[in-house]
Amino acid sequence: MKILAFTALALALATATASAQAPQRQAGPAAQALANIPANSLTATVWHKQNVYDPGDNKIGEIMDVLVDREGKITTLILGVGGFLGMGEKDVAVPFNAVQLTTKDNNKFYLVMNSTKDALKAAKGFKYDRNAMTWVPEDASATTGSPPRQNPNR
């Protein structure tokens, strides 16, 4: 029993020492809490996992992801189009400003895009690469988290 307690204590001390010696990363300037929410701000849930309709009120897809640049500006929406219950669905990228936010039925948010389901199904598809944590063309091979190796025989 003493050996088990001693081992646990030694492991705890080693872990504390190792974490105390870890280098600190630069995180930018000190963060400040906001006193107010900026005017006209909307939550990401207004877009994410929401249906998108054409001007004729036909569902053309669902927003699967919202892409944000380093400055925090939404640049791209990934739409899942086609398929049934997730089978055969294709993910396409559209500019954020291509989807218009409107309201209907008791001021419920409603997303409209000037396109058709067929046009989106014909567009270039993308897939999410979990290793690279980014969207890549659907015909690209998955990464392993490291850069591609060069062929020395070329």
C-alpha positions in Angstrom: 0.0 0.0 0.0 2.9 2.4 0.8 4.5 1.6 -2.5 1.2 2.5 -4.3 0.9 5.8 -2.4 4.5 6.7 -3.0 4.2 5.9 -6.8 1.0 8.1 -7.0 2.8 11.0 -5.2 5.8 10.7 -7.4 3.7 10.6 -10.6 1.7 13.7 -9.4 4.9 15.6 -8.7 6.4 14.7 -12.0 3.3 15.8 -13.9 3.1 19.1 -12.0 6.8 19.8 -12.7 6.4 18.9 -16.4 3.4 21.2 -16.8 5.1 24.0 -14.9 8.0 23.9 -17.4 5.8 24.0 -20.5 6.5 27.1 -22.6 3.8 29.7 -22.7 2.2 30.5 -26.1 1.6 34.0 -27.2 -2.2 34.6 -27.4 -2.2 38.2 -28.5 -3.3 41.2 -26.5 -5.2 40.8 -23.3 -8.8 40.0 -23.9 -11.5 42.3 -22.7 -15.1 41.4 -21.9 -17.8 43.4 -23.7 -20.2 45.6 -21.8 -22.7 45.4 -24.7 -23.4 43.1 -27.6 -22.7 44.9 -30.9 -25.8 46.2 -32.7 -27.3 44.0 -35.4 -25.4 40.9 -34.1 -26.9 37.5 -34.9 -26.0 34.1 -33.5 -24.3 31.5 -35.8 -27.4 29.3 -35.4 -29.3 31.6 -37.7 -27.2 30.0 -40.5 -25.7 26.7 -39.2 -27.8 23.6 -39.7 -30.6 25.7 -41.3 -32.4 25.0 -44.5 -31.8 27.2 -47.6 -34.6 27.8 -50.1 -34.7 29.1 -53.7 -36.8 32.1 -54.6 -39.8 29.8 -55.4 -39.7 28.5 -51.8 -38.3 25.1 -52.7 -35.7 23.7 -50.3 -32.3 23.5 -52.0 -30.0 22.5 -49.2 -28.9 22.8 -45.6 -26.0 24.8 -44.2 -23.5 22.3 -42.9 -20.7 24.6 -41.9 -19.9 28.4 -41.6 -16.3 29.4 -42.5 -14.8 32.4 -40.8 -11.5 34.2 -41.8 -8.8 35.2 -39.3 -10.5 38.6 -38.7 -13.7 36.9 -37.7 -15.6 37.7 -40.9 -17.9 34.9 -42.3 -16.7 34.2 -45.8 -18.2 30.9 -46.9 -21.1 28.6 -46.3 -20.9 24.9 -46.9 -24.3 23.6 -48.2 -25.4 20.0 -48.2 -27.4 19.4 -51.3 -29.2 16.4 -52.8 -29.5 13.0 -51.2 -32.0 11.7 -48.9 -31.5 11.4 -45.1 -27.8 12.2 -45.6 -27.3 9.5 -48.2 -25.9 10.8 -51.5 -25.6 14.3 -50.2 -23.0 16.6 -51.7 -21.3 19.5 -49.9 -20.7 22.6 -51.9 -19.2 26.0 -51.0 -21.0 29.2 -51.6 -20.0 32.8 -50.7 -21.7 34.0 -47.5 -23.3 36.9 -49.3 -25.1 34.5 -51.8 -27.5 33.5 -49.0 -30.0 36.2 -48.0 -31.6 36.3 -44.6 -35.3 37.1 -44.6 -38.2 36.5 -42.3 -41.6 34.9 -42.7 -44.3 33.3 -40.5 -44.1 35.3 -37.3 -40.7 36.8 -38.1 -39.0 33.4 -38.2 -35.6 33.6 -40.0 -35.6 32.2 -43.4 -32.6 31.7 -45.8 -33.0 32.3 -49.5 -30.5 31.8 -52.3 -30.9 32.7 -56.0 -30.0 29.2 -57.3 -31.5 25.9 -57.9 -30.9 22.5 -56.3 -29.8 21.1 -59.7 -27.2 24.0 -60.2 -25.8 23.3 -56.7 -25.7 19.5 -57.4 -23.6 20.2 -60.5 -21.2 22.5 -58.6 -17.8 21.3 -57.4 -18.1 19.2 -54.2 -16.0 19.4 -51.0 -15.4 17.1 -48.1 -14.2 17.8 -44.6 -10.6 16.5 -43.9 -10.5 15.8 -40.2 -6.7 15.6 -40.1 -6.2 19.0 -41.7 -9.4 20.4 -40.1 -10.4 22.1 -43.3 -12.6 21.6 -46.3 -10.9 20.1 -49.4 -12.2 19.3 -52.9 -14.0 16.0 -52.8 -11.6 14.4 -55.3 -8.6 15.2 -53.2 -7.0 12.5 -51.1 -7.1 12.9 -47.3 -4.1 14.2 -45.5 -2.2 12.6 -42.7 -1.5 15.9 -41.0 2.0 16.1 -42.6 2.9 17.7 -45.9 3.0 15.5 -49.0 6.2 13.7 -49.6 8.2 14.6 -52.7 9.1 11.8 -55.2 12.9 11.6 -55.3 12.8 9.9 -58.8 11.4 12.9 -60.6 
